[in-house]
Amino acid sequence: MPQIQIENIYGLYARKSSESEDRQVNSIPSQKTEFEKIAKDLGLKIAVTLAESHSAKYPEKRPVFAQMIKMIERGEINSIMTWNPNRLSRNSVDTGKLIYLMDQGKLLEVRTPNQVFRNNPNDKFLLSLFCGQAKLENDNKGEDVKKGFRSRLAAGHPIGLVPEGYKNSQYRKKGANEALVDAERFPLVRRMWDLILTGNYNPQQILDIANNEWGYRTIQRTNSGGRPLSRSAIYRLFNNPFYFGKREYPKGSKTLIPCAHKPMITETEFYRVQEILGNKRMWQAPHNKEFAFTGMIRCGECQSSITAEEKHRIICTKCKHKFSYIHRTNCPKCETSIAQMDNVKKLDYIYYHCTKRKNKNCTQGSVRLEDLEKQITEFLSSIHIKQQYVDWAIKYLQEEHADESNLRQAVQISQQSAYNLVCNRLDKLLEMRLRDEITEAEYLAKKAALLEEKERLQGFLQGTNDRQNTALQQTEEVFTFAQKARLEFETASLQRKREVLNTVCSKLTLCEGKLGISAYEPFKIIQESASQLPEIKELLETHETPINKKPTRSFDEVGSLWLGSWDSNPGPIGYT
């Protein structure tokens, strides 16, 4: 009995990948034109033309390919024309669908310009082999990309676009681009970090200042940029370790690897910002109501942040029930109108309490704002210094500094002489080598030793005066601030209260209603020395001149004593 010949009804499938590696393949119009010519020459019937621009790496990601499969299953077409088997599939799932349709007899043929794959064992094997080869190419390219990522990361080069304040280098060898400083935006972004480090501004306030006052605009690119900084961008900025010279890779792993670009901030400053904002990966939501000490105090029991809330209550004059009058017009108990109450007593309070974010079972209660401010005032009183002592101390330091400056000048002259002597010895050594009076090995050995000595002396010369002048200035500022801190706190605005506390305190904790204050070292020394002030006062009243006595500490030691603890934190800021 003769076998019935089934007519081939073709569906022309043209695909151009959206992935970069396939962009050199013939465009979709070229594929269509070529197959229309082949179909005309061979007398083949093209029932439908299907085209799309999607990658074939992943299954069920191509809507047009899925449509073609359904047409084959319904019998609307039974053959496929395509430019290459890799146009049909680069993954095992879609390849399996095509082979299974052939097994069912629904797909009779897959035709390319150079080859035809029919429904027989050899052709099906070849079709699956070519599609498998396309998958292998993709897998190898993926491994090459990962290898390139790893090599660029190991060299400290950036991957993708760099964050605000930096820009990608151009016209560099592929894979060796660098993160360069954006001269226009780098100082502005650094200023944003300075503002958040004060503890006096939240990200939303800094965003408003940058966009509206500074006119900050993102870097202009081909299809994006040139716009104000967005709210999400400011939070990403303060959460990005790239700014202190490291990168998180893989993303979300919390594993940091070093980068080669110029850091904008120090690692200490970065983690200080995380501490100010309450969490290393989550920022506190902006508050509609500003409170003086939110974000500055930690719970002494569970180390969660201390937050604040307002309470607005009144006592009903009729039933004596206490209730919140916000969004109310009547007493919830007796329904008496608030407007009709005579001599109503309003109770407006601000309470500070633990957020219990780290421990929901934290037992700490609330503390009223007045109690907190009273404790802060008592602490500031403990570091208060009378003007008489401030004047004496500054005069003492200035005169001691003047005495030591004379000695320092002599030291500097001696250091300069030693430096000049080393330079002369280097010149003579070179002359000896040119006259062949010493060997190359002897020359290099002696030159290395002299260069090391020259570098050491040069460092001494550069740092002789700078540290002492800075120490004197900072010490005077500490005395002056301690003398006026309490009065300023009592009369200051919310913003100023925060500045005063941030200047004095390195850590604030709240436990059992008591505020624990860890002061920076200079103010801690002042507090501990308060008991000696009467003795100093008696000394002043008897007109003795401690300036003429031999000091128990040199000025170097005094400067180190006052300033040693400021090296790893923002320092005394926000005061004049």
Phi, psi and omega in degrees: 000126183295143181280135181288128179273122180266133181287138177278121176249113191266144166246122180275117181249114179244130181222138170235124184290150173278351182278149187297329186288345182253010186287346179271353179291152180311138180294165182299314178301323179294321178297316180298313182299317181297316183284330175297324177291317179297316181297322180292318181294322184264357180069038181266152183258118176259110184279327184208145176247124183238134182216146176200163178239082179218152176287146178261015181293323189244139180289153174059029177246001181242106183296324182288320176298319177297324177296319180295319179299318179295322178296322178293317181295328178275353179085012181286328172223157180226006180215157182232136168252133179206160186290324184200150177305330180289349172288332182277318186203140169232021178218157187290332183291309180293325175299316179298324179297317181295315180295321180294324177295324175294319178300325180280350181082010180273334177247114186269329190201143169238118187246132172244170180301335186244352186204153177235131178249110182258176184279071174218161187304316182295315182292322178295323178295316179296319180298314179293328179293315180295319177293322177295324177295322177296321177295320178299319178300316179297315180299318179295321178295321178298318178294323178295321179296316179296320178296319177297319177302313183296320180292322179291322178294319179297327179275355179084011180279151180285156174242118182079198183285140178274159184285178182303141181098347178233167175217151179284141176289151180241162177058035177255164175298139183302131180089356182238021179292156186238163172264111182259156177288129174274102187302331182283321188254340183305309180295330179289318179293322176299322178294326176298318177296321179299319181294317181291330180291336178293337185078005184260354183228142172262168183303323180295319178295319179294322178298316179297318180296313183297312185285318189267323182268318182271343184069036183293133176225141181291161182295138182280125175241183187301310184242012182203175175090183181074021183237165175299156178293136181274165181295319179294327181293324181291326177288321176297323181300312183283356180248013187254112179292352177304329185288341174251019168095019178224164181227142176274119179209131353294160183297134181089354183274345185063017175266122183255133177238146184289150177242168186262355184281169179285120180292149177269326183227173175268163178297323178299317179295321180299311182287337173294321177295319178299322179292319180297319184275355169099341182199144183287342181235353182226137179261152174289139179293144178301142181262140173288327179254130179269134176240151189294319194241011178292142181082359182249339188245143177247150176289132181288345181266311186242359177067016173285167177289153173262127179247175182227153174210153181264146174236125179238105184229159173224159177254121182299130181287347182263307185253359179065019178280134179264129183209163177282131182264002177290128180061027176233149176241344182227158173293127183292345183265309183249001177065018176289134181290137179297324180296334182270354181282132179266137178051045181294140181258116180262138181241104180249116183230155169242124181248142172250133182208164181290139176286342181059027181292324182270341180208105182293343181263016179302136187264001184289138180265195183266156177228135180285152181303319182299322179292320178297313182295325178297317180293322178294318179298319178298320178294315180297330176295328182288342178253007181290136178236133179291155183301324181301317180288322179300313180299316180296316184295317181293319178298318179300313182294320181295318181290322177295321179297321179296318178298316182288335179296323178297314177297321182294323178297319177296319178297319181295321177298319179295319180295321180295321178297316179297322180295315179297323180297318179296319179297319178295320180295324177296317179297316180295323179298319178296319178298319179298321180292321180294330178271006180060032177279340176227158181281167179299319181295317179295320180299312183295320181295313181290323179297317180299317180295318180291321178296321177297317178294321179297316180296321180295315179293324179296322177296320177299316183297319183290327186260011187295312188261331190301312185295322182291318178297319178295317180299317179297314181297315182294322180295318177299320180295320179298313179299314183296318180294317180300328183289332185242003187298315185297311181298319181294321179296320184291334185246004189274166172284173179303315181298318182291324177301318179296319180297317180298314181295317180295332178289322187268321194254137173264339183202136177234129177231150180234123181211129180054036178077000182254132181269118176268123184244120174259107184276154171297156190305316181302316182285331175295320179295318178300316181297316181291336181269002185299328182292342181271353183298320177302321179296320179293320179300316179298322179298319180292321183291334178271007174061027173286157183243090181297346180298325183279349179279156178291121183292146179281342178226143174286166180296326176303314182292321178298314179299317179295323181296316182284323193253355187300327185274359184268355187293330188253017179216171185300339177087180182288111185232161171082010178235159181238000000 
